[in-house]
Amino acid sequence: MDIIINESFSDEETILTKIENKQFESRELVQLRLDAEEVAQETEIKEILSYPKIKKNLDFDLPHQREGAIRILRDFNGTVLLADEVGLGKTITTGIVIREGIERGFIKRVLILTPPSLVDQWVAELKSKFELNFSIIENENSWDGVQYAIASIDRVKAYNLGLNRFRHYKAHEIPWDLLIVDEAHKLKDKSSIRWQFVDRMQKKRFLVLTATPFQNDLLELYNLAHLLKRGHFGTLQEFKQSFLHRGNKRFPLNPQELKTRLRQIMIRRRRDETGIVYMKRLPQIVTVELTPEEKSIYERTTDLLKTKYFTVDGNELNGRLIVFAMLPKVTSSSRSAMESLQNIMDNSKYHEKTKEIARSILNDYRQLAKDSKIEKLVELVTEIYAKDKNAKILMYTRHPTTLRYIIERLAPLKLHIVDFMGGLSREEKTAKIKEFKESAHIMISTETGAEGLNFQFCNNLINYDLPWNPMSVEQRIGRLDRIGQKRDMHIYSLAVKGTMEEHVVDLIINKMCCIGLVIGELPIILFNLGLDSRTKDNVANIEEMLMQSFLDSKNNLEVFAQEVTKIGDLIEKGIKDYQQAKVQVAKVVDHG
């Protein structure tokens, strides 16, 4: 069909009116006009039109985030590697890009691919700060009719060998106006299923987020750039000849030329350029000394879980699963342990011998004259307020039963306490956060409050009990350690002396979460070590290693301590390698 152009593209009459009046000679011309208007809209971007609506929801007005969004849209048409240093708010910059594209009308379908642990955080951030409702891809049918979607890349990349296609092949049939991949350093391997899944996407614009474009080898940078913009560095052979130093995979030949080429596809800002400073994390392990009676009960309880846990027909239950399910509860608090023991007694699936042991331990708990852990907490809180009567404390426990127990035991201190648990509506959450900020002394939260909340106005954190997953602890600390925190943060973690808890707390707090890393660096280190994924039981790899070490130790604390030390040495090496790689990345990608 011939295309007859007899229309002025500068005509002020709306395109919809012309379509209604059938004034166009062909459908192709209509599409040409639409494409021309879209290009005109994008090239005219000089300011963020949607920012007045966004600004009221943001905690801080940071110019580098707005400027970054303008550059992404104006200079790169939405296709760029955003490689800002860790801690500068790439998520906020990305949210501004999405909202602005929607506001201007050229972004209608958006997909965000992110690690599993960040899915809910992305959803919450986009909802609260940008008033955008994104759907989480739960299964293959979730793609039908979806407009704004967020998916765990590890979930959707699954490949069906029988059908010889990706299980979530529908994602590749949708023409996305904007595809975003977070933590994109995980795409460093071109032969991986993850890389190939992303490569098949239909996308007009492609925003790639990572603070570390490569770690160990410049070929990782090539693979990322090749995914973003085919041929930018030529063929792999050409890249090797032009930029790869045979003796050092991290050190490039022609570094200035490499930087020049990178600036054509990459935006990167450093913290020292933005003036953003992160405060120190000051860890303190608060040791709890058990009485002989408490120690005996503790040992009998762990022994019950590992060696005397039987079904009603006498079959021994899977000790690994029991430890994973029950151990965190019995070590959380005396009240939580008592509840767990009562549940064993009330459950018909357990053997009478098992119930009898549980009943005996529970009776001993009820006769205890002292709860050393809760008394140590009361002492700690009292000390904090003796030093600063205006202090605010964010406190975490894993279990609602423990949370209620803490509130009960802190009541004599006459402090204003806010509880934060699962099941709250959005309005209830907002009200509790406001109460904590404006009038309350303490907020006590379960893990529900460890994601998506910002408490820069508070600089005291108490871990009453500690998850064995360092990323869960990092999320807790991350509520305080945000842009805008003006004071060093005191991180108090209770640990019962002479138990495995003592060694785990030391590992996670002193060797992983409070050693000078910026928020967001620990996940990169765990990824580099291959420890960021989860097992088939949905348990983090580090947590799996610790739990298995506990089981293998057969309640021998010395053996368990040795295994924890081995894990600590592995983490220490990973941190050292990361710090060295970070210096080299800066030499390669930073200006100069």
Backbone torsions as a table, in degrees:
resi	resn	phi	psi	omega
1	MET	NA	131.4	176.8
2	ASP	-74.9	142.3	176.2
3	ILE	-99.2	115.5	-179.8
4	ILE	-100.3	113.9	-178.6
5	ILE	-95.7	108.0	177.9
6	ASN	-132.5	24.8	-178.1
7	GLU	-119.7	145.7	175.5
8	SER	-88.4	125.8	-179.2
9	PHE	-77.6	-4.3	176.6
10	SER	-100.7	2.2	-179.8
11	ASP	-60.2	138.7	-176.1
12	GLU	-82.4	-12.6	179.4
13	GLU	-66.5	135.9	-174.8
14	THR	-66.6	150.2	-178.9
15	ILE	-65.9	-31.8	-179.5
16	LEU	-66.2	-38.2	178.2
17	THR	-62.3	-42.3	-179.2
18	LYS	-65.9	-37.7	178.0
19	ILE	-64.0	-44.0	179.8
20	GLU	-60.4	-38.1	-178.6
21	ASN	-85.9	2.8	178.0
22	LYS	55.7	44.0	-176.9
23	GLN	-88.3	-9.0	180.0
24	PHE	-89.1	146.3	-178.8
25	GLU	-78.5	-24.4	-177.2
26	SER	-154.7	158.2	176.7
27	ARG	-65.4	-34.7	-180.0
28	GLU	-60.4	-37.4	-179.4
29	LEU	-68.6	-37.6	176.3
30	VAL	-58.9	-47.1	-179.6
31	GLN	-64.0	-37.9	178.2
32	LEU	-61.7	-41.1	179.1
33	ARG	-65.1	-43.3	178.9
34	LEU	-61.5	-45.0	179.5
35	ASP	-63.0	-39.7	179.9
36	ALA	-64.1	-41.1	179.6
37	GLU	-66.9	-37.4	179.7
38	GLU	-64.8	-45.3	178.8
39	VAL	-60.3	-43.2	-179.9
40	ALA	-61.4	-41.5	179.6
41	GLN	-61.6	-44.0	-175.1
42	GLU	-69.9	-39.9	-176.6
43	THR	-73.7	-14.0	-179.2
44	GLU	-90.5	2.8	-173.7
45	ILE	-69.2	113.4	177.0
46	LYS	-123.7	-14.1	179.0
47	GLU	-151.1	163.4	179.3
48	ILE	-91.0	101.3	-176.8
49	LEU	-64.2	-31.2	-176.1
50	SER	-84.8	-4.0	-172.1
51	TYR	-61.5	-38.4	177.5
52	PRO	-56.0	-34.3	178.8
53	LYS	-75.4	-34.1	-177.5
54	ILE	-76.5	-39.9	-168.7
55	LYS	-54.1	-38.3	-176.5
56	LYS	-65.0	-20.9	-178.4
57	ASN	-95.4	-10.0	-176.8
58	LEU	-89.4	143.6	178.6
59	ASP	-70.3	-33.1	-177.2
60	PHE	-141.6	146.3	175.5
61	ASP	-96.8	97.7	-175.4
62	LEU	-108.3	113.7	-174.9
63	PRO	-55.5	-36.6	-176.0
64	HIS	-64.6	-26.5	179.3
65	GLN	-73.2	-43.8	176.3
66	ARG	-64.7	-45.5	-178.9
67	GLU	-62.7	-38.2	177.2
68	GLY	-62.6	-42.7	179.2
69	ALA	-62.9	-41.8	178.1
70	ILE	-61.6	-45.5	-179.9
71	ARG	-63.5	-40.9	179.7
72	ILE	-58.9	-43.4	-176.6
73	LEU	-81.1	-42.8	-173.9
74	ARG	-79.6	-46.4	-171.8
75	ASP	-92.0	-24.8	-174.7
76	PHE	-121.9	2.3	-178.5
77	ASN	50.4	35.7	174.4
78	GLY	83.2	-2.2	-179.9
79	THR	-113.1	102.7	-173.4
80	VAL	-164.3	157.3	172.3
81	LEU	-93.5	112.0	177.3
82	LEU	-91.7	104.1	-171.6
83	ALA	-115.7	34.9	176.4
84	ASP	-54.5	148.0	175.4
85	GLU	-57.7	155.6	178.5
86	VAL	-57.1	135.8	173.2
87	GLY	97.1	7.0	-178.8
88	LEU	-99.8	-1.0	175.1
89	GLY	85.8	52.1	177.8
90	LYS	-62.3	-30.8	179.6
91	THR	-63.8	-41.0	-179.9
92	ILE	-67.8	-45.1	177.2
93	THR	-56.8	-43.0	179.6
94	THR	-65.3	-41.9	178.4
95	GLY	-60.7	-38.9	177.5
96	ILE	-63.6	-41.5	178.0
97	VAL	-59.8	-47.4	-179.0
98	ILE	-61.3	-50.9	-176.6
99	ARG	-62.5	-40.0	-179.9
100	GLU	-66.9	-41.5	178.4
101	GLY	-63.5	-38.5	177.0
102	ILE	-66.9	-43.8	-178.7
103	GLU	-60.9	-40.1	-178.5
104	ARG	-82.8	-11.6	171.8
105	GLY	93.8	2.6	-178.6
106	PHE	-103.0	0.4	172.9
107	ILE	-120.4	115.5	-178.0
108	LYS	-121.1	-24.2	178.9
109	ARG	-131.0	124.9	-175.9
110	VAL	-130.1	136.2	173.2
111	LEU	-127.4	130.4	175.2
112	ILE	-114.3	122.8	175.7
113	LEU	-105.7	126.5	-172.0
114	THR	-144.9	159.2	173.9
115	PRO	-59.1	152.5	-176.9
116	PRO	-53.0	-40.0	-175.2
117	SER	-68.8	-14.6	-175.5
118	LEU	-106.3	-1.9	-176.5
119	VAL	-59.0	-54.2	-177.8
120	ASP	-63.7	-34.8	179.9
121	GLN	-65.5	-41.9	176.6
122	TRP	-61.4	-46.0	-179.7
123	VAL	-58.2	-46.4	-178.0
124	ALA	-65.1	-42.9	-178.7
125	GLU	-63.9	-45.6	-178.0
126	LEU	-67.3	-32.1	178.6
127	LYS	-73.0	-49.9	-172.4
128	SER	-76.8	-34.5	-173.8
129	LYS	-99.3	-27.6	-174.7
130	PHE	-122.2	0.9	177.3
131	GLU	55.4	41.4	179.3
132	LEU	-116.8	131.4	-179.7
133	ASN	-100.2	108.1	178.4
134	PHE	-102.2	138.6	178.7
135	SER	-90.8	139.4	175.9
136	ILE	-88.1	130.3	177.4
137	ILE	-77.0	109.4	-177.8
138	GLU	-95.3	-35.2	-179.1
139	ASN	-151.1	-178.3	-174.8
140	GLU	-61.6	-30.1	-178.6
141	ASN	-78.5	-11.5	-178.7
142	SER	-65.8	-17.7	-178.1
143	TRP	-75.6	-19.8	-174.9
144	ASP	-64.6	117.0	175.2
145	GLY	71.2	9.7	-176.8
146	VAL	-73.0	143.3	-179.4
147	GLN	-110.5	-51.6	177.1
148	TYR	-119.2	116.4	-173.1
149	ALA	-130.4	148.2	172.4
150	ILE	-128.0	134.1	-178.8
151	ALA	-137.7	146.0	169.5
152	SER	-72.5	118.7	-177.4
153	ILE	-61.9	-32.4	-179.8
154	ASP	-69.7	-28.2	178.5
155	ARG	-78.2	-45.0	-171.7
156	VAL	-84.0	-12.5	-178.1
157	LYS	-79.6	-4.5	-175.8
158	ALA	-55.5	136.4	-177.4
159	TYR	-110.2	132.0	-179.9
160	ASN	-93.0	102.5	-177.3
161	LEU	-65.3	-35.4	-179.8
162	GLY	-61.7	-42.9	-180.0
163	LEU	-92.5	-6.0	-179.9
164	ASN	56.4	47.1	177.3
165	ARG	-159.5	164.4	175.7
166	PHE	-67.9	141.2	179.7
167	ARG	-61.8	-34.6	179.3
168	HIS	-102.2	48.1	-178.0
169	TYR	-61.3	-23.4	-179.6
170	LYS	-60.8	-27.5	178.6
171	ALA	-60.8	-30.2	-178.0
172	HIS	-82.7	-11.5	180.0
173	GLU	-90.1	-8.6	-176.9
174	ILE	-96.5	128.3	175.5
175	PRO	-81.6	102.4	-176.7
176	TRP	-82.4	133.4	174.7
177	ASP	-73.3	-30.7	178.6
178	LEU	-147.6	123.4	172.9
179	LEU	-110.2	132.0	179.9
180	ILE	-123.9	131.2	174.7
181	VAL	-120.1	117.8	178.9
182	ASP	-90.9	155.8	-178.2
183	GLU	49.8	50.8	-170.6
184	ALA	-73.0	-5.4	173.3
185	HIS	-61.0	-15.9	177.4
186	LYS	-75.5	-2.6	177.7
187	LEU	-102.3	22.5	-173.8
188	LYS	-71.4	-20.2	-177.0
189	ASP	-101.7	111.0	-176.5
190	LYS	-64.9	-24.2	-177.7
191	SER	-87.9	-3.2	-177.0
192	SER	-76.3	153.6	176.5
193	ILE	-62.2	-36.1	179.5
194	ARG	-59.6	-48.1	-179.8
195	TRP	-61.8	-45.0	-176.4
196	GLN	-68.1	-34.9	177.3
197	PHE	-61.9	-47.4	-179.8
198	VAL	-65.6	-38.0	-176.9
199	ASP	-62.6	-28.5	-177.5
200	ARG	-80.8	-6.1	-177.0
201	MET	-65.5	139.6	168.3
202	GLN	-85.6	119.8	-173.6
203	LYS	-149.1	130.8	173.7
204	LYS	-77.5	-38.8	-178.2
205	ARG	-132.4	146.3	-172.6
206	PHE	-139.8	111.0	-178.5
207	LEU	-108.1	118.9	-175.3
208	VAL	-111.7	124.9	-174.7
209	LEU	-113.7	122.4	171.1
210	THR	-167.6	141.2	176.3
211	ALA	-86.2	-13.6	-176.6
212	THR	-128.4	85.7	-177.4
213	PRO	-62.4	-21.2	170.6
214	PHE	-152.2	161.1	-178.9
215	GLN	-120.8	-57.3	-171.1
216	ASN	-114.1	-15.3	-170.1
217	ASP	-155.0	134.4	178.5
218	LEU	-63.9	-17.2	176.0
219	LEU	-65.0	-27.3	175.3
220	GLU	-63.2	-39.4	176.9
221	LEU	-65.3	-40.7	177.6
222	TYR	-61.6	-45.5	-178.8
223	ASN	-61.6	-39.1	179.0
224	LEU	-67.7	-44.9	179.7
225	ALA	-65.8	-36.6	-179.8
226	HIS	-65.7	-35.8	177.1
227	LEU	-68.6	-39.7	-177.4
228	LEU	-72.4	-48.5	-174.9
229	LYS	-146.1	99.6	-177.4
230	ARG	-51.3	132.4	171.9
231	GLY	78.3	3.9	-176.4
232	HIS	-61.6	-36.6	176.9
233	PHE	-105.4	18.1	-178.1
234	GLY	75.2	-159.4	177.4
235	THR	-75.9	167.3	178.7
236	LEU	-59.5	-41.3	179.4
237	GLN	-62.8	-41.4	178.6
238	GLU	-65.1	-39.1	178.1
239	PHE	-63.3	-44.5	179.7
240	LYS	-61.2	-44.4	-178.2
241	GLN	-66.2	-37.6	-174.9
242	SER	-82.7	-34.1	-167.0
243	PHE	-128.9	-13.2	-171.4
244	LEU	-94.5	123.0	176.9
245	HIS	-88.5	117.9	-172.6
246	ARG	-61.0	-34.2	-176.2
247	GLY	-81.1	-15.9	-177.0
248	ASN	-147.5	108.6	-174.9
249	LYS	-67.9	-17.6	-179.6
250	ARG	-93.9	-14.8	-174.6
251	PHE	-104.2	118.6	-174.2
252	PRO	-87.2	149.5	161.3
253	LEU	-74.4	154.8	177.7
254	ASN	49.2	56.1	-174.5
255	PRO	-60.7	-36.3	179.9
256	GLN	-67.3	-39.0	177.7
257	GLU	-65.1	-39.5	178.5
258	LEU	-63.2	-43.2	179.1
259	LYS	-62.2	-41.4	179.0
260	THR	-60.7	-44.8	-179.9
261	ARG	-67.9	-36.1	179.7
262	LEU	-64.8	-39.8	-177.8
263	ARG	-63.2	-17.0	178.0
264	GLN	-77.9	-16.4	-178.8
265	ILE	-130.2	4.9	-171.0
266	MET	-137.7	142.0	168.6
267	ILE	-115.6	129.7	178.8
268	ARG	-143.7	128.7	173.4
269	ARG	-123.3	143.8	178.1
270	ARG	-99.2	158.1	179.8
271	ARG	-62.8	-36.5	-178.6
272	ASP	-68.5	-16.9	176.6
273	GLU	-82.7	-24.1	-175.1
274	THR	-99.5	-13.6	-178.5
275	GLY	82.4	4.2	-178.6
276	ILE	-80.4	128.5	-178.9
277	VAL	-122.8	132.2	175.0
278	TYR	-97.2	136.4	-178.2
279	MET	-81.8	169.0	-176.3
280	LYS	-80.2	148.6	169.6
281	ARG	-98.0	122.0	-177.7
282	LEU	-109.6	96.8	-175.3
283	PRO	-80.9	146.4	173.9
284	GLN	-144.3	117.7	175.6
285	ILE	-86.2	121.1	-177.9
286	VAL	-95.7	106.8	-173.7
287	THR	-78.9	132.7	178.0
288	VAL	-109.1	122.5	177.8
289	GLU	-95.9	119.7	179.0
290	LEU	-81.8	149.2	171.2
291	THR	-73.7	161.8	177.6
292	PRO	-55.5	-38.2	179.7
293	GLU	-64.9	-43.4	179.3
294	GLU	-65.0	-41.0	-179.9
295	LYS	-61.6	-43.1	179.8
296	SER	-62.5	-44.7	179.3
297	ILE	-62.6	-43.3	-179.8
298	TYR	-59.1	-48.3	-177.1
299	GLU	-65.9	-38.7	178.7
300	ARG	-66.8	-35.8	-179.4
301	THR	-68.1	-46.4	179.7
302	THR	-66.7	-35.0	177.3
303	ASP	-64.9	-39.5	177.1
304	LEU	-58.9	-45.9	-176.6
305	LEU	-65.0	-33.4	-172.8
306	LYS	-95.5	-25.6	-171.0
307	THR	-128.3	-13.7	-173.5
308	LYS	-131.4	39.6	-173.8
309	TYR	-111.1	99.0	-171.7
310	PHE	-124.6	152.6	174.6
311	THR	-80.0	173.5	-175.9
312	VAL	-62.8	-27.9	179.7
313	ASP	-88.4	5.8	175.1
314	GLY	94.0	-2.2	179.0
315	ASN	-77.2	137.5	178.9
316	GLU	-74.6	134.8	178.9
317	LEU	-78.3	157.5	179.1
318	ASN	-59.7	108.0	-175.1
319	GLY	-60.5	-35.8	-178.8
320	ARG	-63.6	-46.3	-179.4
321	LEU	-66.2	-37.5	180.0
322	ILE	-64.6	-45.0	-180.0
323	VAL	-62.6	-43.1	-180.0
324	PHE	-62.9	-38.3	-175.1
325	ALA	-82.6	-38.9	-169.4
326	MET	-101.8	-33.9	-174.0
327	LEU	-55.9	-46.0	179.2
328	PRO	-58.3	-31.7	-177.8
329	LYS	-75.0	-42.2	-176.8
330	VAL	-75.4	-21.2	177.6
331	THR	-95.2	-5.5	-179.1
332	SER	-69.7	-53.7	-179.0
333	SER	-163.2	164.0	178.3
334	SER	-61.9	-39.2	-178.6
335	ARG	-65.8	-41.0	178.3
336	SER	-66.9	-39.3	177.7
337	ALA	-62.8	-42.8	-179.9
338	MET	-63.2	-39.9	178.0
339	GLU	-62.2	-42.2	-179.4
340	SER	-65.3	-41.5	178.5
341	LEU	-64.9	-39.2	177.8
342	GLN	-63.7	-38.3	178.4
343	ASN	-63.1	-37.4	176.9
344	ILE	-63.4	-45.0	-179.0
345	MET	-64.0	-33.6	-175.6
346	ASP	-86.2	-9.3	-174.0
347	ASN	-94.7	124.9	-174.5
348	SER	-71.3	-11.4	-176.7
349	LYS	-78.3	-14.0	-175.3
350	TYR	-91.0	147.9	179.0
351	HIS	-67.8	150.2	-177.2
352	GLU	-61.2	-33.4	178.1
353	LYS	-64.2	-41.7	178.5
354	THR	-63.5	-44.6	178.7
355	LYS	-61.8	-37.1	-178.3
356	GLU	-64.5	-42.7	178.0
357	ILE	-63.7	-44.6	179.8
358	ALA	-60.7	-41.2	-178.9
359	ARG	-64.5	-39.8	-179.8
360	SER	-64.8	-43.6	179.6
361	ILE	-66.3	-40.7	-179.1
362	LEU	-62.4	-41.5	178.4
363	ASN	-61.9	-38.4	177.8
364	ASP	-65.9	-38.6	176.9
365	TYR	-58.7	-44.6	-175.9
366	ARG	-65.5	-23.9	-177.7
367	GLN	-93.3	-3.5	-179.4
368	LEU	-62.8	134.5	179.4
369	ALA	-89.0	-14.8	-173.2
370	LYS	-140.2	137.5	171.5
371	ASP	-115.3	95.7	-170.9
372	SER	-63.4	-35.8	-176.1
373	LYS	-70.1	-46.7	-179.0
374	ILE	-68.3	-33.9	177.8
375	GLU	-66.6	-35.7	177.0
376	LYS	-66.6	-35.8	177.1
377	LEU	-64.7	-46.2	178.8
378	VAL	-58.5	-41.6	178.8
379	GLU	-62.3	-43.9	-179.6
380	LEU	-63.7	-47.6	179.8
381	VAL	-61.0	-41.5	178.7
382	THR	-60.4	-41.6	179.6
383	GLU	-64.4	-42.1	-179.0
384	ILE	-61.2	-43.4	-177.5
385	TYR	-78.9	-18.8	173.3
386	ALA	-70.3	-32.4	179.1
387	LYS	-80.8	-36.6	-176.0
388	ASP	-147.2	103.9	-176.5
389	LYS	-69.5	-14.2	178.9
390	ASN	-99.2	8.8	-176.6
391	ALA	-63.8	150.7	170.5
392	LYS	-119.0	142.7	-177.0
393	ILE	-126.8	128.5	169.4
394	LEU	-101.6	123.3	-175.1
395	MET	-121.3	139.9	-179.0
396	TYR	-123.1	141.0	166.9
397	THR	-140.2	154.9	-176.7
398	ARG	-82.2	-16.0	-168.4
399	HIS	-129.2	134.0	179.5
400	PRO	-56.7	-36.6	179.1
401	THR	-61.1	-42.8	178.3
402	THR	-66.2	-39.9	179.7
403	LEU	-57.7	-47.8	-178.9
404	ARG	-65.2	-36.3	178.5
405	TYR	-64.9	-42.0	179.0
406	ILE	-62.1	-45.3	179.3
407	ILE	-59.4	-42.7	179.7
408	GLU	-60.8	-44.7	-175.6
409	ARG	-79.0	-21.3	176.3
410	LEU	-86.4	-10.8	-175.4
411	ALA	-52.7	-40.2	-179.0
412	PRO	-62.7	-17.5	179.9
413	LEU	-77.3	-8.4	177.0
414	LYS	58.4	40.5	178.0
415	LEU	-100.0	150.9	177.7
416	HIS	-82.7	112.0	-174.1
417	ILE	-116.7	134.2	176.2
418	VAL	-111.9	131.7	175.4
419	ASP	-98.9	148.5	-177.2
420	PHE	-140.0	106.7	-176.3
421	MET	-130.2	175.5	177.5
422	GLY	-66.5	161.0	177.7
423	GLY	89.6	-0.6	178.8
424	LEU	-79.6	143.3	174.1
425	SER	-74.3	168.5	179.0
426	ARG	-60.4	-40.1	-179.6
427	GLU	-66.5	-40.0	179.2
428	GLU	-65.6	-40.3	177.4
429	LYS	-61.3	-46.8	-179.5
430	THR	-59.5	-41.7	-179.0
431	ALA	-65.6	-40.6	-179.6
432	LYS	-69.2	-38.4	177.4
433	ILE	-63.7	-42.0	179.0
434	LYS	-63.1	-42.4	179.5
435	GLU	-62.4	-42.6	179.1
436	PHE	-63.2	-43.4	-177.2
437	LYS	-68.2	-40.5	-169.6
438	GLU	-92.9	-31.9	-172.0
439	SER	-139.6	-27.3	-173.5
440	ALA	-78.9	153.6	174.9
441	HIS	-85.4	-42.7	-170.6
442	ILE	-132.4	138.5	165.2
443	MET	-114.6	126.5	176.3
444	ILE	-108.9	124.5	-172.2
445	SER	-129.9	148.9	165.5
446	THR	-85.3	-173.6	-177.3
447	GLU	-61.8	-16.9	178.1
448	THR	-54.7	-34.4	-176.6
449	GLY	-92.4	17.8	-177.3
450	ALA	-97.2	-3.1	-177.8
451	GLU	-125.1	138.1	168.7
452	GLY	72.5	6.4	179.7
453	LEU	-109.8	142.7	-177.8
454	ASN	-119.4	119.9	-178.0
455	PHE	-125.7	53.9	-178.9
456	GLN	-62.8	-18.5	-179.1
457	PHE	-77.5	-5.1	-178.4
458	CYS	-116.7	140.5	178.6
459	ASN	-130.7	19.6	174.8
460	ASN	-122.8	125.5	177.9
461	LEU	-125.4	129.8	175.7
462	ILE	-117.4	121.5	171.7
463	ASN	-94.0	100.1	179.5
464	TYR	-68.1	-42.9	168.4
465	ASP	-131.5	157.5	-170.8
466	LEU	-122.1	128.5	171.7
467	PRO	-61.9	151.8	177.1
468	TRP	-87.7	7.3	175.9
469	ASN	-104.3	112.8	-176.6
470	PRO	-60.5	-27.5	179.9
471	MET	-69.4	-31.0	175.9
472	SER	-68.3	-38.5	177.1
473	VAL	-67.2	-41.5	178.8
474	GLU	-60.3	-38.0	177.5
475	GLN	-65.9	-38.6	176.9
476	ARG	-60.2	-51.9	-178.7
477	ILE	-63.3	-33.0	-178.9
478	GLY	-64.8	-15.1	175.7
479	ARG	-69.5	-29.3	179.0
480	LEU	-96.0	-38.6	-173.1
481	ASP	-85.5	72.7	-177.5
482	ARG	-124.6	166.6	170.8
483	ILE	-56.0	129.2	-179.7
484	GLY	105.7	-10.9	175.5
485	GLN	-68.8	123.6	-173.4
486	LYS	-101.8	-9.7	-175.4
487	ARG	-126.0	155.2	171.8
488	ASP	-63.5	147.0	-173.6
489	MET	-103.3	132.9	177.1
490	HIS	-95.7	117.1	-177.6
491	ILE	-109.6	103.2	-179.7
492	TYR	-98.3	131.7	179.2
493	SER	-132.7	120.0	179.9
494	LEU	-77.6	137.2	179.5
495	ALA	-143.0	129.2	-178.6
496	VAL	-81.4	120.6	-178.1
497	LYS	-65.7	142.6	177.4
498	GLY	78.4	17.6	176.3
499	THR	-129.5	168.7	179.3
500	MET	-64.7	-23.0	179.9
501	GLU	-59.2	-37.4	-178.6
502	GLU	-58.2	-43.1	-176.9
503	HIS	-76.7	-37.0	179.7
504	VAL	-67.1	-43.4	179.9
505	VAL	-61.9	-42.8	178.5
506	ASP	-60.6	-45.0	179.9
507	LEU	-60.2	-52.4	-172.3
508	ILE	-72.6	-42.2	-176.8
509	ILE	-79.8	-55.6	-171.8
510	ASN	-81.4	-25.2	-175.5
511	LYS	-109.8	-6.8	-177.2
512	MET	-129.8	-51.1	-168.9
513	CYS	-97.4	-12.3	-176.2
514	CYS	-133.5	49.2	-176.3
515	ILE	-122.6	29.4	175.2
516	GLY	93.3	2.4	176.7
517	LEU	-75.6	150.6	174.2
518	VAL	-86.7	149.5	178.7
519	ILE	-52.2	126.6	-179.9
520	GLY	105.1	-11.0	-179.1
521	GLU	-86.2	-32.1	-179.7
522	LEU	-59.3	-42.6	178.0
523	PRO	-59.6	-35.5	179.0
524	ILE	-65.7	-42.5	-179.7
525	ILE	-64.6	-44.2	179.3
526	LEU	-64.2	-36.7	176.8
527	PHE	-63.4	-45.8	-180.0
528	ASN	-59.7	-31.1	179.5
529	LEU	-86.7	-4.3	-176.9
530	GLY	74.2	24.4	-175.5
531	LEU	-113.3	13.7	-176.2
532	ASP	-92.1	-13.2	-176.4
533	SER	-83.1	178.6	179.8
534	ARG	-120.2	154.7	-179.5
535	THR	-79.5	177.6	179.7
536	LYS	-64.4	-19.5	176.4
537	ASP	-90.4	11.1	179.7
538	ASN	62.7	37.7	177.1
539	VAL	-111.8	137.0	178.7
540	ALA	-61.6	146.7	-175.9
541	ASN	-58.1	-43.3	179.3
542	ILE	-62.1	-43.2	179.0
543	GLU	-62.7	-40.4	177.6
544	GLU	-60.2	-44.5	-179.1
545	MET	-62.8	-42.3	-179.2
546	LEU	-67.6	-44.5	179.9
547	MET	-63.6	-41.6	179.8
548	GLN	-65.8	-37.8	176.9
549	SER	-62.8	-39.0	178.7
550	PHE	-63.9	-43.6	179.2
551	LEU	-64.9	-44.7	-177.2
552	ASP	-67.2	-26.4	-178.0
553	SER	-72.2	-17.3	-179.3
554	LYS	51.9	45.2	177.5
555	ASN	69.9	12.9	175.1
556	ASN	-88.9	106.9	-172.9
557	LEU	-65.1	-33.8	-179.2
558	GLU	-65.8	-42.4	178.1
559	VAL	-64.6	-43.9	179.2
560	PHE	-61.1	-43.6	-179.5
561	ALA	-60.3	-38.1	179.0
562	GLN	-64.7	-40.2	179.2
563	GLU	-68.4	-38.7	177.6
564	VAL	-64.1	-37.8	177.9
565	THR	-62.3	-40.1	177.9
566	LYS	-61.6	-43.1	178.2
567	ILE	-64.1	-41.0	178.6
568	GLY	-60.9	-40.4	178.2
569	ASP	-64.0	-39.4	177.8
570	LEU	-62.4	-45.5	179.2
571	ILE	-62.9	-42.8	-179.1
572	GLU	-60.0	-42.6	177.9
573	LYS	-64.8	-40.1	179.1
574	GLY	-62.3	-39.7	179.2
575	ILE	-66.8	-42.6	179.5
576	LYS	-62.5	-45.2	178.8
577	ASP	-61.8	-40.1	-179.8
578	TYR	-64.8	-43.5	-179.1
579	GLN	-62.3	-40.7	178.2
580	GLN	-65.8	-42.7	179.2
581	ALA	-64.8	-37.3	-178.9
582	LYS	-62.2	-40.2	177.8
583	VAL	-63.0	-42.7	-179.0
584	GLN	-69.0	-38.7	177.2
585	VAL	-59.6	-43.1	179.7
586	ALA	-60.8	-39.8	178.9
587	LYS	-64.0	-35.4	-175.9
588	VAL	-81.0	-43.2	-169.1
589	VAL	-103.4	-21.6	-178.5
590	ASP	-75.8	156.4	-179.1
591	HIS	-65.4	157.3	177.3
592	GLY	123.0	NA	NA
